[in-house]
Amino acid sequence: MNRGRGIALRRAGMRLACLMAVLACCWSAGAANAAGYRTANFLVDAPTEELARKIGDASEHYRHTLAVEWLGRPLPRWSRPCPIKAQVAPHLGAGGATSFVFDKGEVFNWTMTIQGSEERIIDSVLPHEITHTIFASHFRRPLPRWADEGACTTVEHPVERARQHRMLIEFLTTGRGIAFPDMFAMREYPADVLPLYSQGYSLARYLIERGGRHKYVNFVADGLAGDDWAGALRKHYGVPGVAQMQTVWLDWVKQGCPAPPAALAASVPPPAARDGTARGQSPDPLPATASPARGPVASTVGRTSIYAQARRAGANPPPATR
């Protein structure tokens, strides 16, 4: 009996060893096939050298052009490149997550993971995630989730924006909409996160269509300055308060989200007309007190099956699915 057990255990051990060897070979083959590509501000890890190059070059392109569109000028070079881990396959859902650390007016420790088909990564995931880094570099503090995610979604491909609008209508007609006073007060992702994305995108679109991206950035800056979003709405859009903004926005959605009047659209200044200041990460060494282990981590995410809530450094974020 004991001898039989010993043989069975040895056979099981041999099978386990063989399995581990096969897995190790597969992992080694995958690692060997992966490729890296370095740009001024990004370090890309992708399945092939060609994909790594495409993603890296696109990231630099979006970082420059979107910073000009949002802020009026390009960002300075970051002191360290942002690592990008890319999973690219036709069957993968499009998504990404970007994290960074705010501490004493600095932003650092960039990390980005993206996934999806090559097409969706280039035309939607990357511009969305790069916009998160532009806002972080400029504001140097966390933004309200709706304002951050909503604005980032406006730079995605029209197919993705149309999907958000369809989901918005579903949420509003099934009781999953978020009251604006609650949405404006949110600093974390809610348990039911999808309506936040759709409403945030729709409201950001409404505001941007009536003043442009530069005005939107100024509006967010004023709202953050004193946590006075009603005052910021009055100043920049002539709406007396957050509840009134909800009424105006809902009426616009019910009308089919029409384009603004031609006169109003013509009054939106081109990107080059804004005299703004874009603040990139300082290339100087971080002070000894600015430690990633002590600063708050702001994790932002767009269009993904996994997202991380804002958290203190060292905490484990709960996964979520969508």
KOLMAR-576401 format. One line per field, with one value per residue: x, y, z of N, C-alpha, C in turn; residue number from 1. Coordinates in steps of 0.05 Angstrom, whole numbers, always signed. Example, Ala and Ser with C-alpha at 12.3 -4.5 7.8 and 13.67 -1.06 7.14 Angstrom:
n.px: c(+264:+257)
n.py: c(-114:-45)
n.pz: c(+156:+142)
ca.px: c(+246:+273)
ca.py: c(-90:-21)
ca.pz: c(+156:+143)
c.px: c(+264:+258)
c.py: c(-66:+1)
c.pz: c(+156:+157)
n: c(1:2)
This chain:
n.px: c(+17:+37:+79:+52:+27:+72:+92:+49:+51:+101:+93:+53:+83:+121:+87:+70:+119:+131:+89:+100:+147:+130:+97:+136:+167:+130:+120:+171:+176:+136:+157:+202:+182:+160:+168:+206:+203:+229:+214:+217:+184:+158:+159:+152:+122:+106:+72:+100:+157:+142:+89:+102:+131:+93:+55:+86:+102:+52:+34:+69:+54:-1:+7:+32:-3:-54:-44:-35:-86:-118:-92:-64:-10:+48:+67:+123:+180:+176:+209:+220:+206:+140:+120:+89:+48:+26:-27:-45:-94:-142:-190:-193:-225:-229:-190:-160:-113:-88:-40:-12:+28:+12:+46:+62:+57:+82:+80:+87:+117:+90:+48:+21:-27:-53:-102:-131:-156:-110:-127:-166:-136:-100:-135:-170:-161:-108:-109:-147:-123:-75:-95:-110:-59:-42:-79:-65:-12:-20:-59:-41:-66:-120:-177:-249:-284:-323:-310:-259:-259:-300:-282:-237:-261:-283:-244:-241:-251:-305:-341:-336:-352:-405:-424:-422:-462:-508:-510:-519:-572:-598:-586:-610:-663:-674:-669:-617:-588:-547:-555:-538:-517:-497:-461:-424:-401:-372:-313:-290:-295:-361:-399:-433:-407:-411:-453:-430:-387:-415:-451:-413:-383:-423:-439:-389:-381:-425:-410:-360:-374:-397:-359:-308:-246:-207:-236:-264:-222:-207:-255:-257:-211:-225:-269:-243:-210:-238:-274:-322:-367:-416:-406:-366:-394:-431:-395:-368:-406:-455:-495:-535:-526:-511:-555:-588:-557:-563:-617:-616:-580:-608:-652:-627:-608:-657:-674:-643:-589:-572:-529:-495:-521:-503:-479:-460:-425:-387:-363:-327:-260:-202:-153:-100:-109:-110:-79:-47:-19:+19:+35:+85:+116:+169:+237:+275:+310:+270:+250:+275:+232:+190:+163:+141:+118:+92:+60:-6:-39:-64:-107:-128:-175:-198:-250:-246:-238:-220:-209:-177:-190:-182:-129:-89:-18:+8:-38:-84:-119:-188:-212:-254:-308:-332)
n.py: c(-24:+26:+29:+32:+82:+114:+109:+131:+183:+199:+196:+235:+278:+279:+291:+342:+369:+366:+396:+446:+456:+460:+506:+543:+545:+565:+615:+637:+638:+674:+719:+726:+740:+789:+860:+920:+992:+1056:+1123:+1195:+1204:+1157:+1087:+1031:+967:+916:+865:+858:+886:+923:+938:+960:+1004:+1033:+1045:+1074:+1119:+1140:+1153:+1195:+1231:+1241:+1262:+1311:+1338:+1337:+1362:+1414:+1425:+1421:+1454:+1495:+1495:+1453:+1399:+1401:+1357:+1296:+1276:+1223:+1167:+1144:+1080:+1035:+982:+938:+899:+867:+846:+820:+801:+824:+866:+937:+978:+1012:+1032:+1082:+1104:+1146:+1187:+1239:+1288:+1340:+1380:+1356:+1307:+1240:+1174:+1147:+1099:+1056:+1014:+981:+954:+916:+915:+931:+975:+1000:+1012:+1050:+1091:+1103:+1084:+1101:+1159:+1172:+1154:+1184:+1235:+1235:+1237:+1287:+1322:+1309:+1327:+1381:+1400:+1379:+1352:+1309:+1304:+1315:+1255:+1252:+1296:+1286:+1233:+1242:+1284:+1258:+1218:+1246:+1250:+1203:+1152:+1163:+1119:+1096:+1138:+1143:+1095:+1105:+1144:+1115:+1080:+1118:+1136:+1089:+1083:+1129:+1119:+1075:+1085:+1090:+1136:+1190:+1238:+1306:+1339:+1298:+1273:+1314:+1319:+1272:+1239:+1191:+1129:+1106:+1048:+1030:+1042:+1052:+1089:+1137:+1144:+1151:+1195:+1233:+1238:+1258:+1307:+1334:+1337:+1371:+1419:+1430:+1437:+1486:+1524:+1507:+1470:+1496:+1532:+1495:+1471:+1516:+1524:+1476:+1485:+1530:+1509:+1471:+1503:+1528:+1491:+1504:+1493:+1511:+1566:+1565:+1546:+1587:+1629:+1612:+1588:+1611:+1587:+1581:+1544:+1477:+1441:+1468:+1462:+1408:+1407:+1437:+1407:+1357:+1371:+1383:+1332:+1306:+1331:+1308:+1319:+1367:+1405:+1465:+1532:+1566:+1616:+1614:+1570:+1592:+1628:+1602:+1600:+1585:+1533:+1556:+1607:+1613:+1637:+1603:+1564:+1508:+1457:+1414:+1354:+1367:+1365:+1363:+1330:+1294:+1319:+1294:+1285:+1275:+1222:+1163:+1126:+1154:+1193:+1209:+1165:+1173:+1141:+1133:+1115:+1089:+1062:+1006:+938:+932:+972:+1019:+1046:+1111:+1115:+1107:+1103:+1038:+1011:+960:+961:+949:+903:+913:+898:+906)
n.pz: c(+0:+18:-17:-66:-60:-59:-111:-139:-121:-139:-194:-200:-184:-226:-269:-254:-254:-308:-329:-307:-332:-386:-382:-367:-412:-449:-426:-431:-486:-498:-473:-502:-551:-541:-548:-540:-540:-540:-528:-522:-478:-465:-452:-484:-481:-520:-560:-609:-646:-685:-668:-618:-635:-665:-624:-588:-620:-633:-581:-567:-606:-593:-541:-552:-589:-564:-516:-534:-555:-509:-470:-495:-505:-514:-469:-423:-425:-390:-329:-323:-366:-383:-369:-415:-419:-466:-489:-545:-588:-634:-609:-559:-511:-515:-474:-417:-366:-324:-279:-227:-183:-139:-104:-62:-102:-145:-198:-212:-223:-266:-296:-345:-373:-429:-473:-527:-595:-648:-678:-644:-599:-619:-639:-598:-543:-530:-539:-500:-451:-452:-448:-394:-371:-387:-362:-309:-307:-314:-276:-228:-186:-163:-205:-206:-217:-259:-291:-308:-332:-368:-402:-424:-453:-495:-535:-560:-612:-659:-660:-609:-578:-594:-574:-519:-515:-529:-486:-446:-455:-444:-389:-367:-377:-347:-294:-274:-276:-251:-202:-212:-168:-135:-171:-183:-134:-127:-112:-118:-156:-167:-144:-185:-240:-295:-312:-294:-329:-378:-368:-353:-399:-434:-410:-410:-465:-479:-453:-476:-529:-525:-514:-522:-513:-483:-451:-421:-391:-360:-332:-301:-271:-241:-213:-182:-151:-108:-95:-115:-155:-173:-177:-216:-260:-268:-281:-328:-363:-356:-327:-270:-228:-202:-200:-236:-281:-291:-307:-354:-385:-388:-418:-466:-480:-486:-532:-570:-568:-598:-642:-621:-630:-691:-684:-632:-636:-671:-639:-607:-591:-631:-616:-614:-596:-542:-484:-445:-391:-389:-346:-339:-313:-270:-291:-253:-198:-151:-87:-24:+10:-22:-32:-66:-32:+6:-15:-41:-85:-148:-187:-252:-302:-364:-405:-394:-370:-321:-265:-221:-158:-129:-83:-23:-25:-30:-17:-36:-95:-108:-157:-214:-258:-325)
ca.px: c(+0:+54:+95:+35:+24:+97:+93:+29:+61:+123:+81:+40:+104:+132:+68:+71:+144:+128:+70:+114:+167:+116:+89:+159:+174:+110:+125:+197:+171:+121:+175:+221:+168:+153:+188:+206:+208:+233:+212:+225:+167:+145:+174:+130:+125:+84:+78:+120:+172:+125:+68:+114:+138:+68:+43:+103:+100:+25:+33:+82:+37:-24:+16:+37:-26:-76:-37:-40:-115:-130:-78:-54:+18:+56:+79:+152:+187:+176:+236:+223:+186:+117:+119:+64:+46:+4:-37:-58:-106:-169:-212:-192:-240:-212:-190:-134:-112:-64:-36:+10:+28:+14:+58:+74:+58:+95:+66:+108:+110:+70:+46:-2:-33:-74:-109:-152:-146:-91:-143:-179:-115:-89:-154:-187:-150:-85:-116:-161:-103:-56:-108:-107:-33:-41:-93:-49:+11:-29:-73:-25:-84:-141:-201:-274:-284:-339:-297:-235:-266:-317:-265:-220:-277:-289:-223:-241:-263:-335:-355:-336:-369:-433:-431:-428:-488:-529:-512:-530:-601:-608:-584:-630:-691:-677:-665:-589:-575:-535:-562:-514:-504:-481:-440:-404:-387:-358:-283:-283:-313:-383:-402:-444:-389:-416:-468:-412:-373:-433:-460:-390:-377:-444:-437:-365:-387:-442:-395:-339:-387:-406:-337:-282:-231:-193:-255:-269:-200:-209:-278:-248:-191:-240:-284:-225:-197:-252:-295:-346:-375:-437:-394:-352:-414:-441:-374:-360:-427:-479:-515:-533:-519:-508:-581:-598:-542:-576:-641:-608:-568:-628:-668:-611:-608:-683:-676:-625:-562:-566:-505:-502:-527:-479:-466:-445:-403:-367:-349:-307:-234:-184:-134:-77:-116:-110:-53:-47:+6:+18:+56:+94:+132:+195:+258:+294:+306:+249:+261:+275:+207:+170:+166:+116:+106:+78:+40:-31:-38:-89:-109:-150:-179:-219:-258:-231:-252:-208:-201:-168:-200:-161:-121:-63:+3:+11:-63:-91:-145:-207:-218:-282:-312:-353)
ca.py: c(+0:+49:+30:+43:+111:+128:+110:+150:+210:+205:+201:+261:+298:+281:+305:+370:+380:+369:+418:+471:+461:+470:+533:+560:+548:+583:+642:+646:+644:+699:+741:+730:+752:+816:+879:+946:+1016:+1079:+1150:+1215:+1204:+1132:+1062:+1013:+938:+906:+838:+859:+911:+941:+948:+977:+1029:+1047:+1055:+1095:+1143:+1151:+1165:+1222:+1249:+1250:+1279:+1338:+1351:+1340:+1383:+1439:+1429:+1426:+1473:+1517:+1492:+1425:+1394:+1396:+1329:+1285:+1269:+1194:+1159:+1129:+1053:+1027:+953:+935:+873:+873:+823:+828:+793:+837:+890:+960:+990:+1020:+1043:+1098:+1112:+1164:+1196:+1267:+1294:+1366:+1394:+1340:+1283:+1222:+1145:+1140:+1072:+1054:+989:+984:+929:+918:+912:+952:+998:+1014:+1022:+1074:+1113:+1109:+1079:+1118:+1188:+1174:+1152:+1206:+1259:+1233:+1246:+1316:+1335:+1306:+1345:+1409:+1408:+1369:+1343:+1293:+1318:+1299:+1232:+1257:+1316:+1273:+1212:+1253:+1297:+1238:+1203:+1262:+1248:+1176:+1149:+1167:+1094:+1093:+1160:+1135:+1074:+1118:+1158:+1094:+1071:+1140:+1135:+1065:+1088:+1149:+1108:+1052:+1094:+1088:+1162:+1201:+1266:+1323:+1346:+1275:+1268:+1335:+1315:+1247:+1239:+1163:+1116:+1093:+1020:+1029:+1061:+1058:+1114:+1159:+1149:+1161:+1222:+1251:+1244:+1274:+1334:+1346:+1344:+1394:+1443:+1436:+1448:+1513:+1541:+1496:+1455:+1514:+1541:+1472:+1469:+1538:+1518:+1456:+1497:+1547:+1492:+1458:+1523:+1532:+1470:+1520:+1486:+1529:+1591:+1561:+1544:+1615:+1646:+1603:+1579:+1626:+1570:+1590:+1524:+1449:+1430:+1480:+1450:+1383:+1412:+1446:+1384:+1337:+1382:+1380:+1304:+1299:+1342:+1293:+1330:+1382:+1422:+1492:+1551:+1573:+1639:+1605:+1554:+1609:+1644:+1585:+1607:+1562:+1526:+1573:+1633:+1614:+1643:+1587:+1553:+1479:+1450:+1386:+1345:+1380:+1346:+1363:+1307:+1298:+1322:+1269:+1281:+1267:+1193:+1150:+1110:+1172:+1210:+1196:+1155:+1178:+1122:+1139:+1093:+1093:+1042:+983:+918:+934:+999:+1022:+1069:+1128:+1101:+1114:+1086:+1013:+997:+943:+969:+927:+901:+915:+889:+920)
ca.pz: c(+0:+19:-42:-87:-57:-66:-140:-149:-115:-157:-221:-199:-184:-253:-286:-246:-264:-337:-334:-301:-353:-409:-376:-367:-440:-461:-416:-443:-514:-499:-465:-524:-573:-534:-558:-527:-557:-522:-539:-502:-454:-461:-455:-492:-481:-537:-570:-631:-648:-701:-651:-598:-648:-671:-600:-578:-637:-629:-555:-568:-623:-577:-519:-562:-602:-545:-497:-547:-557:-482:-453:-510:-510:-507:-443:-422:-423:-363:-319:-329:-385:-373:-381:-427:-424:-485:-498:-571:-602:-644:-592:-533:-508:-513:-448:-407:-339:-320:-251:-222:-156:-133:-78:-59:-128:-166:-207:-221:-222:-286:-307:-363:-386:-449:-487:-548:-622:-655:-687:-622:-582:-631:-643:-575:-517:-526:-534:-474:-429:-454:-437:-365:-362:-392:-339:-284:-309:-313:-251:-205:-165:-175:-215:-203:-236:-283:-308:-319:-351:-389:-422:-437:-473:-519:-555:-571:-639:-659:-654:-580:-566:-599:-555:-493:-517:-528:-458:-430:-458:-429:-360:-360:-379:-329:-266:-265:-278:-226:-198:-215:-143:-127:-190:-179:-108:-126:-114:-123:-174:-153:-149:-212:-252:-323:-315:-290:-354:-399:-362:-353:-428:-446:-400:-421:-493:-479:-445:-496:-553:-520:-505:-530:-493:-465:-431:-403:-372:-342:-315:-282:-253:-222:-195:-163:-133:-83:-94:-121:-182:-182:-186:-241:-281:-273:-293:-354:-380:-351:-314:-242:-207:-210:-206:-261:-303:-297:-322:-381:-399:-394:-440:-490:-486:-497:-559:-588:-567:-622:-642:-612:-652:-707:-673:-609:-645:-683:-618:-594:-602:-638:-595:-612:-586:-513:-472:-421:-381:-385:-326:-340:-291:-269:-295:-230:-180:-131:-60:-8:+23:-42:-36:-75:-11:+24:-29:-50:-112:-163:-210:-270:-321:-384:-423:-387:-354:-295:-258:-194:-145:-116:-59:-12:-35:-14:-14:-59:-106:-115:-185:-221:-285:-339)
c.px: c(+17:+70:+78:+31:+49:+99:+74:+39:+83:+113:+68:+61:+117:+113:+69:+96:+143:+111:+84:+134:+154:+108:+113:+169:+156:+115:+150:+192:+156:+139:+194:+208:+160:+175:+184:+213:+209:+230:+220:+210:+153:+164:+154:+139:+101:+91:+99:+134:+156:+103:+79:+121:+113:+56:+60:+101:+73:+22:+46:+66:+13:-15:+21:+11:-49:-69:-41:-70:-127:-118:-67:-24:+26:+67:+109:+156:+186:+204:+241:+201:+164:+118:+90:+65:+21:-1:-54:-68:-134:-192:-213:-210:-221:-213:-162:-136:-86:-63:-12:+7:+29:+27:+72:+78:+72:+76:+87:+98:+88:+71:+20:-4:-56:-78:-130:-140:-127:-106:-154:-158:-105:-110:-171:-173:-127:-93:-131:-141:-83:-69:-108:-80:-30:-55:-77:-25:+3:-40:-57:-42:-106:-165:-226:-275:-299:-324:-273:-242:-283:-301:-248:-235:-283:-268:-222:-253:-293:-351:-357:-353:-399:-442:-438:-455:-511:-532:-525:-561:-612:-607:-606:-658:-695:-670:-637:-574:-566:-543:-537:-502:-487:-457:-417:-388:-370:-328:-273:-303:-336:-383:-413:-430:-397:-432:-450:-397:-391:-443:-437:-383:-398:-443:-412:-368:-404:-426:-374:-351:-395:-383:-310:-268:-216:-211:-261:-247:-201:-233:-270:-229:-206:-257:-267:-214:-211:-274:-322:-354:-398:-426:-379:-371:-426:-420:-369:-382:-454:-501:-513:-525:-518:-535:-593:-583:-554:-601:-635:-597:-589:-646:-653:-610:-635:-687:-658:-597:-555:-541:-513:-507:-501:-464:-449:-421:-380:-351:-328:-280:-219:-164:-111:-83:-113:-81:-53:-20:+3:+41:+62:+109:+159:+216:+278:+289:+285:+262:+258:+248:+185:+173:+140:+103:+89:+57:+16:-29:-65:-89:-133:-152:-200:-224:-245:-248:-241:-201:-193:-179:-177:-154:-95:-43:+5:-15:-68:-118:-163:-212:-247:-285:-334:-358)
c.py: c(+25:+53:+41:+72:+126:+130:+131:+179:+218:+211:+228:+283:+302:+297:+335:+383:+385:+393:+445:+477:+472:+499:+552:+565:+568:+612:+653:+654:+670:+723:+747:+744:+781:+835:+905:+968:+1040:+1105:+1169:+1212:+1178:+1109:+1040:+984:+927:+879:+837:+886:+931:+954:+967:+1005:+1046:+1060:+1077:+1121:+1156:+1165:+1193:+1241:+1259:+1268:+1307:+1351:+1356:+1360:+1410:+1445:+1435:+1450:+1497:+1515:+1463:+1423:+1392:+1365:+1320:+1276:+1239:+1186:+1143:+1101:+1047:+997:+948:+906:+878:+847:+830:+822:+808:+862:+914:+972:+998:+1030:+1058:+1106:+1130:+1173:+1226:+1270:+1321:+1381:+1380:+1317:+1265:+1193:+1138:+1110:+1070:+1026:+993:+957:+934:+911:+935:+978:+1014:+1025:+1049:+1097:+1120:+1107:+1098:+1148:+1191:+1174:+1175:+1232:+1258:+1244:+1276:+1331:+1332:+1324:+1374:+1416:+1399:+1361:+1327:+1311:+1302:+1278:+1239:+1276:+1304:+1253:+1223:+1267:+1278:+1222:+1219:+1260:+1220:+1175:+1153:+1142:+1090:+1114:+1154:+1113:+1086:+1132:+1137:+1084:+1092:+1139:+1111:+1071:+1108:+1138:+1083:+1059:+1092:+1114:+1172:+1230:+1283:+1331:+1323:+1271:+1289:+1331:+1290:+1251:+1211:+1151:+1103:+1063:+1015:+1049:+1069:+1084:+1139:+1165:+1162:+1189:+1241:+1258:+1263:+1303:+1348:+1354:+1369:+1420:+1450:+1447:+1477:+1531:+1531:+1483:+1473:+1525:+1519:+1469:+1491:+1534:+1497:+1468:+1515:+1531:+1479:+1478:+1526:+1512:+1484:+1515:+1503:+1556:+1588:+1558:+1571:+1631:+1638:+1596:+1593:+1609:+1575:+1569:+1496:+1437:+1442:+1469:+1423:+1387:+1419:+1422:+1363:+1346:+1378:+1351:+1296:+1309:+1327:+1304:+1347:+1399:+1450:+1510:+1560:+1597:+1632:+1588:+1571:+1625:+1628:+1591:+1582:+1557:+1545:+1600:+1635:+1619:+1629:+1576:+1523:+1471:+1420:+1379:+1358:+1359:+1345:+1339:+1314:+1302:+1297:+1264:+1272:+1238:+1181:+1135:+1128:+1188:+1195:+1188:+1161:+1160:+1129:+1118:+1100:+1068:+1016:+963:+918:+963:+999:+1047:+1085:+1115:+1113:+1094:+1061:+998:+981:+951:+946:+926:+905:+907:+905:+907)
c.pz: c(+0:-6:-65:-85:-65:-97:-151:-144:-133:-185:-221:-199:-211:-271:-279:-256:-294:-344:-329:-322:-378:-405:-377:-396:-455:-452:-428:-472:-516:-493:-488:-547:-567:-543:-543:-546:-538:-538:-517:-476:-449:-466:-459:-492:-496:-548:-593:-632:-664:-684:-630:-610:-654:-646:-588:-594:-634:-602:-555:-585:-607:-554:-528:-571:-582:-524:-509:-549:-530:-468:-469:-516:-503:-479:-444:-419:-394:-355:-324:-348:-371:-385:-391:-432:-442:-491:-523:-584:-611:-626:-565:-533:-504:-485:-439:-379:-336:-291:-248:-193:-155:-106:-79:-86:-150:-173:-220:-218:-241:-293:-323:-374:-405:-462:-508:-575:-628:-663:-663:-602:-593:-633:-619:-548:-511:-522:-507:-451:-429:-443:-407:-356:-367:-370:-313:-284:-305:-286:-226:-181:-178:-183:-207:-225:-262:-302:-322:-340:-374:-411:-438:-458:-498:-541:-567:-599:-637:-653:-624:-567:-571:-580:-527:-493:-515:-499:-440:-431:-443:-399:-351:-360:-360:-300:-256:-269:-251:-224:-199:-189:-132:-145:-187:-153:-107:-129:-120:-144:-158:-159:-177:-229:-281:-328:-311:-316:-375:-393:-363:-382:-439:-436:-410:-450:-495:-474:-466:-521:-550:-510:-513:-507:-474:-443:-411:-382:-351:-322:-294:-261:-232:-203:-174:-142:-107:-79:-98:-150:-192:-192:-212:-264:-288:-289:-322:-373:-375:-339:-284:-222:-219:-217:-232:-285:-310:-314:-350:-397:-406:-417:-466:-499:-498:-525:-579:-588:-592:-620:-633:-635:-666:-695:-649:-617:-657:-663:-603:-606:-610:-617:-592:-599:-556:-503:-445:-414:-376:-367:-328:-316:-292:-274:-272:-212:-159:-104:-45:+4:+4:-49:-45:-52:+8:+11:-37:-79:-125:-187:-226:-291:-341:-400:-418:-371:-326:-289:-228:-182:-134:-90:-48:-23:-17:-11:-39:-70:-113:-145:-190:-250:-298:-366)
n: c(1:2:3:4:5:6:7:8:9:10:11:12:13:14:15:16:17:18:19:20:21:22:23:24:25:26:27:28:29:30:31:32:33:34:35:36:37:38:39:40:41:42:43:44:45:46:47:48:49:50:51:52:53:54:55:56:57:58:59:60:61:62:63:64:65:66:67:68:69:70:71:72:73:74:75:76:77:78:79:80:81:82:83:84:85:86:87:88:89:90:91:92:93:94:95:96:97:98:99:100:101:102:103:104:105:106:107:108:109:110:111:112:113:114:115:116:117:118:119:120:121:122:123:124:125:126:127:128:129:130:131:132:133:134:135:136:137:138:139:140:141:142:143:144:145:146:147:148:149:150:151:152:153:154:155:156:157:158:159:160:161:162:163:164:165:166:167:168:169:170:171:172:173:174:175:176:177:178:179:180:181:182:183:184:185:186:187:188:189:190:191:192:193:194:195:196:197:198:199:200:201:202:203:204:205:206:207:208:209:210:211:212:213:214:215:216:217:218:219:220:221:222:223:224:225:226:227:228:229:230:231:232:233:234:235:236:237:238:239:240:241:242:243:244:245:246:247:248:249:250:251:252:253:254:255:256:257:258:259:260:261:262:263:264:265:266:267:268:269:270:271:272:273:274:275:276:277:278:279:280:281:282:283:284:285:286:287:288:289:290:291:292:293:294:295:296:297:298:299:300:301:302:303:304:305:306:307:308:309:310:311:312:313:314:315:316:317:318:319:320:321:322)
